[in-house]
Amino acid sequence: MSVSDLAARSRGELSADAIKKIEAAANPEATVVRRVDVDELVVLAVALGVNPSALLLPPTLAGDAELTGCPSVPSSAAWAWADGAAPLTGDPDDLPGFIATARPRRGLTHGRTVR
């Protein structure tokens, strides 16, 4: 997909110039780069037709993932965490609390049952 196509698919949220600067961040020798905020990450994920996690994590379950603010972890653990299936700690004692808060559950709003 071209930069102009991606800009068009972003429905005016990101210009072609902004996308070029975002892509330049992958080049350590680039002089002009642009960081992506959470809203733009979602715009890019929708425009590309992928889950936002696909833009943040390695495209494989093999090997390790480098996550900001966390030591390197197995990629499979990073994906399980991003999918809301398991805590990043890997500690089984953390699983019930993680599962209870990682995803919304039917009939609950802020911990209260909705009727």
C-alpha positions as CSV (number, residue, x, y, z in Angstrom):
1,M,0.0,0.0,0.0
2,S,1.4,3.4,-0.9
3,V,1.8,6.3,1.6
4,S,-0.9,8.2,-0.3
5,D,-3.3,5.2,-0.1
6,L,-2.7,4.9,3.6
7,A,-3.3,8.6,4.1
8,A,-6.6,8.3,2.2
9,R,-7.6,5.3,4.3
10,S,-6.9,7.3,7.5
11,R,-9.9,9.5,6.4
12,G,-7.9,12.7,6.9
13,E,-6.5,11.9,10.3
14,L,-2.9,11.5,9.0
15,S,-1.3,13.2,6.0
16,A,1.1,11.5,3.7
17,D,3.9,13.7,5.1
18,A,3.0,12.5,8.7
19,I,3.1,8.9,7.6
20,K,6.5,9.3,5.9
21,K,7.9,10.7,9.1
22,I,6.4,7.9,11.2
23,E,7.9,5.4,8.8
24,A,11.3,7.2,9.0
25,A,11.5,6.3,12.7
26,A,12.4,2.7,11.7
27,N,15.6,4.2,10.1
28,P,18.2,5.0,12.8
29,E,19.9,7.5,10.5
30,A,16.7,9.5,9.8
31,T,16.9,13.1,10.8
32,V,13.2,13.8,10.9
33,V,10.9,11.3,12.6
34,R,7.5,11.5,14.2
35,R,6.1,9.7,17.3
36,V,2.7,8.1,17.2
37,D,0.1,8.8,19.9
38,V,-2.6,6.3,20.9
39,D,-5.3,7.9,18.8
40,E,-3.0,7.7,15.7
41,L,-2.1,4.1,16.5
42,V,-5.8,3.3,16.3
43,V,-6.2,5.3,13.1
44,L,-3.3,3.4,11.5
45,A,-4.6,0.0,12.7
46,V,-8.1,0.7,11.3
47,A,-6.6,1.9,8.0
48,L,-4.4,-1.2,7.7
49,G,-7.1,-3.5,8.8
50,V,-5.2,-5.0,11.7
51,N,-5.4,-5.1,15.5
52,P,-3.4,-2.3,17.2
53,S,-1.3,-5.0,18.9
54,A,0.0,-6.0,15.4
55,L,1.7,-2.6,15.2
56,L,3.2,-2.9,18.6
57,L,4.4,-6.5,18.9
58,P,6.6,-8.8,16.8
59,P,4.9,-10.6,14.0
60,T,5.8,-13.9,15.5
61,L,5.4,-15.9,18.7
62,A,9.0,-17.0,18.6
63,G,11.8,-15.1,20.2
64,D,11.5,-12.1,22.6
65,A,9.7,-8.9,22.6
66,E,11.1,-5.6,23.8
67,L,8.4,-3.6,25.6
68,T,8.9,-0.1,26.9
69,G,9.1,-0.1,30.7
70,C,9.5,-3.9,31.0
71,P,12.4,-6.3,30.6
72,S,12.5,-8.4,27.5
73,V,9.8,-11.1,27.5
74,P,8.9,-14.0,25.3
75,S,6.9,-12.8,22.3
76,S,4.2,-15.4,23.1
77,A,3.8,-13.9,26.6
78,A,3.6,-10.4,25.2
79,W,0.8,-11.5,22.8
80,A,-1.1,-13.3,25.5
81,W,-0.9,-10.1,27.7
82,A,-2.0,-7.9,24.8
83,D,-4.9,-10.2,24.1
84,G,-6.0,-10.0,27.7
85,A,-5.3,-13.7,28.2
86,A,-2.5,-13.7,30.8
87,P,-0.5,-11.2,32.9
88,L,2.9,-10.2,31.7
89,T,4.4,-11.4,35.0
90,G,3.7,-15.0,34.1
91,D,2.8,-15.6,37.8
92,P,-0.2,-17.9,38.1
93,D,-1.2,-16.1,41.3
94,D,-1.7,-12.9,39.2
95,L,-4.0,-14.6,36.7
96,P,-7.4,-14.3,38.5
97,G,-7.0,-10.5,39.1
98,F,-5.7,-10.0,35.6
99,I,-8.6,-11.8,34.0
100,A,-11.1,-9.9,36.2
101,T,-9.8,-6.5,34.9
102,A,-8.2,-7.1,31.5
103,R,-11.4,-7.1,29.5
104,P,-15.0,-6.0,29.9
105,R,-17.4,-8.7,30.8
106,R,-21.0,-8.9,29.7
107,G,-23.4,-7.3,32.2
108,L,-20.7,-5.4,34.2
109,T,-20.1,-1.7,34.1
110,H,-17.3,-0.4,36.4
111,G,-17.7,-3.5,38.6
112,R,-21.5,-3.2,38.9
113,T,-24.0,-5.5,37.3
114,V,-26.1,-3.9,34.6
115,R,-29.7,-5.0,34.4
